[in-house]
Amino acid sequence: MKKTLIGAGLALSVLFSPFQQAFAESKGEVRKVDNVAHRGASGYAPENTIAAFDKAVEMKADYIEIDVQRSKDGKLVIIHDTTVDRTTNGTGNVRDLTYKQLENLDAGSWRGEQFSGEKIPTFGQILDRYRGKIGILIELKSPELYPGIEESVVQELKKRNLDKPKNKKIILQSFNFESMKKTNQLLPNVPIGVLTSSNTDTTPQALKDFAEYADYFNPSYSIVTEDLVKNVHGLGMKISSWTVRSHEAAEFLLQMKVDAIITDYPDYVDPRK
């Protein structure tokens, strides 16, 4: 079964992650948790840019989390909002702009002059630059706006042999559950996660339904409880929680014994007791 094949590899990747090894010689007991840089180390650099992803690598995060959308002419690009207004010097919907138009935007100056000229990366650029260096948590952002985006993402992964069971450092996730069901069918050997901030998705039946196709249940930390973590683990799934922007939130999730913490500040996640 999918979870059996993936689970062993994921367990090893969590246990021996680079971030964990950084603390292996400390006297404190290391907790098994993955450190996921949310849109890169976005607390220190403009989100979803090379600057933020490079910073995450520098800070020894275990994964970068990226948001995938599609340009008007079919190019997969990395940006969070469905418009470019907040994080670039442009305006308009991502899906209404060609890749050339998106490529010409400045995606860094809004965070400071030192980031002037940062670009919206393509999905392919991110895979080529970071595969083998750091895990990649891929969020399909509003896939309902981009019919067929699942197949496009799968094609890019397969082109690089990132759809194979040995590659445990690729995970896909979305708030769109139907999209993740489809992705699971297309990529049966790659871990799938479902995102939610709603308590209605934490009922025993809802969790059981997710476990049919998902390997990760990834909730907002505002709805995380000890019982939820136990119930998720009891169904054979792992739990990654978001978005940590304070030391207190990081410590809370460590106490809850989640499997991964998704954070703007990778240095806030200290797995030692």
C-alpha positions in Angstrom: 0.0 0.0 0.0 1.1 3.6 -0.6 1.3 4.6 3.0 3.4 1.5 3.9 5.9 2.2 1.1 6.2 5.9 1.8 6.0 5.8 5.6 9.3 4.0 6.2 11.2 6.4 4.0 9.5 9.5 5.5 10.2 8.3 8.9 13.9 8.0 8.1 14.0 11.4 6.4 12.4 13.0 9.5 14.7 11.2 11.9 17.9 12.0 10.0 17.0 15.4 8.6 19.7 18.0 8.3 18.0 20.3 10.8 17.9 17.5 13.3 21.5 16.6 12.8 22.4 20.2 13.6 21.2 19.5 17.2 22.2 15.9 17.4 25.2 16.6 19.6 23.3 18.8 22.0 22.4 17.5 25.4 18.7 18.1 24.9 16.6 15.4 23.5 15.9 15.9 19.8 12.2 15.8 18.8 11.4 14.3 15.5 10.0 17.3 13.5 10.6 18.6 10.0 11.3 22.3 9.6 9.4 23.6 6.6 10.3 27.1 5.3 6.9 28.7 4.3 7.3 30.3 0.9 11.0 30.0 1.7 12.4 31.8 4.7 9.8 34.5 4.0 10.4 36.2 7.4 13.7 37.3 6.0 13.3 37.6 2.3 10.4 38.2 -0.2 8.2 35.2 -0.3 8.4 32.6 -3.1 11.6 34.1 -4.6 15.1 32.6 -5.0 16.3 34.9 -2.2 13.8 33.3 0.2 14.5 29.8 -0.9 18.3 30.2 -0.8 17.9 31.7 2.7 16.0 28.6 3.7 18.8 26.3 2.5 21.3 28.5 4.3 19.3 28.2 7.5 19.2 24.4 7.1 15.5 24.0 6.8 14.3 20.5 5.8 11.9 21.7 3.2 10.8 24.8 1.3 7.1 25.3 0.7 6.1 26.7 -2.7 2.9 27.8 -4.3 2.2 26.7 -7.9 -0.1 28.6 -10.3 -0.2 28.9 -14.1 0.3 31.8 -16.5 -2.1 32.6 -19.4 0.1 30.8 -21.8 0.5 27.7 -19.6 3.8 28.2 -17.7 3.8 27.0 -14.1 5.0 29.8 -11.9 5.6 30.2 -8.1 3.4 32.8 -6.5 1.0 32.7 -3.6 -1.8 35.2 -4.4 -4.0 34.7 -7.4 -3.1 38.3 -8.3 0.3 39.8 -8.6 -0.7 43.1 -6.9 0.6 42.4 -3.3 4.1 41.0 -4.1 5.1 42.6 -7.3 5.1 46.0 -9.0 2.4 44.8 -11.4 -1.4 44.3 -11.3 -3.8 41.7 -12.5 -4.6 38.0 -12.2 -1.8 35.5 -12.6 -3.9 33.5 -15.0 -4.5 36.6 -17.2 -0.8 37.4 -17.6 1.6 35.7 -20.0 4.8 34.3 -18.7 6.8 37.0 -20.3 4.7 39.6 -18.5 5.1 37.8 -15.2 8.9 37.4 -15.8 9.3 41.1 -16.2 7.8 42.0 -12.8 9.8 42.9 -9.8 8.9 40.5 -7.0 11.4 41.7 -4.4 11.4 45.5 -4.0 8.3 45.4 -1.8 10.5 43.8 0.9 13.3 46.3 0.5 15.7 47.8 -2.0 18.2 45.0 -1.4 15.8 42.6 -3.0 15.1 44.7 -6.1 15.0 42.6 -9.2 13.9 39.4 -7.7 11.7 37.5 -10.1 8.7 35.2 -10.0 10.4 31.8 -10.5 9.0 29.0 -12.6 8.2 25.6 -11.2 10.9 24.0 -13.3 13.5 26.5 -12.1 12.8 25.6 -8.5 12.9 21.9 -9.1 16.2 22.1 -11.0 17.8 24.5 -8.4 16.8 22.7 -5.2 16.1 19.1 -5.8 18.6 17.0 -3.9 19.5 20.1 -1.7 16.3 20.4 0.3 12.8 18.9 0.4 10.1 20.6 -1.6 6.5 20.9 -0.3 4.5 21.8 -3.4 1.1 23.5 -2.9 -1.3 23.7 -5.8 -2.8 27.1 -5.2 -6.4 27.5 -6.3 -6.2 24.6 -8.8 -9.9 25.1 -9.6 -8.8 28.2 -11.5 -6.4 26.1 -13.7 -8.0 23.0 -15.2 -5.4 20.3 -15.8 -2.8 21.9 -13.6 -2.3 18.6 -11.8 -1.2 16.9 -15.1 1.2 19.8 -15.8 2.8 19.5 -12.4 3.1 15.7 -12.7 4.7 16.1 -16.1 7.4 18.4 -14.7 8.1 16.0 -11.8 8.2 12.9 -14.1 10.6 14.8 -16.4 13.1 14.9 -13.5 12.3 11.4 -12.1 10.8 13.0 -9.0 7.8 10.8 -9.1 9.7 7.7 -7.9 9.3 6.1 -4.5 13.0 6.7 -3.7 12.4 10.5 -3.8 10.9 11.1 -0.4 11.6 14.8 -0.3 8.7 15.8 -2.6 5.2 16.3 -1.1 2.1 17.8 -2.8 -0.7 19.6 -0.9 -3.7 21.8 -1.5 -6.9 23.1 0.2 -8.7 21.6 -2.8 -9.4 18.0 -1.7 -10.6 16.9 -5.2 -7.4 18.1 -6.7 -5.4 16.0 -4.2 -7.5 12.9 -4.9 -6.7 13.4 -8.6 -3.0 14.0 -7.8 -2.9 10.9 -5.7 -4.1 8.9 -8.7 -1.5 10.5 -11.0 1.3 10.1 -8.5 0.6 7.1 -6.3 4.1 7.0 -4.9 4.4 10.6 -3.9 3.1 11.8 -0.5 -0.1 13.9 -0.6 -1.3 16.4 2.0 -4.6 18.2 2.6 -4.7 21.7 4.0 -7.4 23.1 6.2 -8.2 25.7 8.8 -11.7 24.4 9.5 -12.7 22.2 12.5 -15.3 20.6 10.3 -12.4 18.7 8.6 -11.2 17.3 11.9 -14.2 15.0 12.7 -13.4 11.2 12.9 -15.3 10.6 9.6 -13.6 13.5 7.8 -10.2 12.3 8.9 -11.0 8.7 7.8 -12.0 10.0 4.4 -8.8 11.9 4.0 -6.7 8.9 5.0 -8.1 7.1 1.9 -5.8 9.2 -0.3 -3.7 11.5 1.8 -0.5 10.9 3.7 -0.5 14.3 5.5 -3.2 16.2 7.3 -2.0 19.8 7.4 -4.1 22.1 9.6 -3.7 25.7 10.8 -2.1 25.6 14.2 -5.2 27.4 15.6 -7.1 24.1 15.4 -4.4 21.7 16.5 -5.0 19.8 19.7 -3.4 16.7 21.3 -6.5 14.6 20.3 -6.3 15.8 16.7 -2.6 14.8 16.5 -3.4 11.4 18.0 -6.4 10.8 15.7 -4.3 11.7 12.6 -1.5 9.4 13.6 -3.9 6.7 14.4 -5.1 6.7 10.8 -1.5 6.4 9.5 -1.2 10.0 8.4 1.4 12.6 9.5 0.5 16.2 10.5 2.3 19.4 9.4 1.0 22.6 10.8 1.2 26.2 9.7 2.0 29.1 9.8 4.5 29.7 12.6 5.5 33.4 13.0 6.4 33.3 16.8 8.5 31.3 19.2 5.4 30.6 21.2 3.6 29.0 18.2 6.6 26.9 17.4 6.9 25.7 21.0 3.1 24.9 21.1 3.4 22.7 18.0 6.5 21.0 19.4 4.5 20.2 22.5 1.6 18.8 20.4 4.2 16.5 18.7 3.4 17.3 15.1 5.6 15.8 12.4 6.4 19.1 10.7 6.2 22.8 11.4 5.6 25.2 8.5 7.2 28.6 9.4 8.2 31.9 8.0 11.2 31.8 10.4 13.1 28.5 10.2 15.3 29.5 13.1 12.2 29.6 15.4 11.9 25.9 15.2 14.2 24.4 17.8 13.5 20.6 18.2 15.4 20.3 21.5 13.6 20.0 24.8 
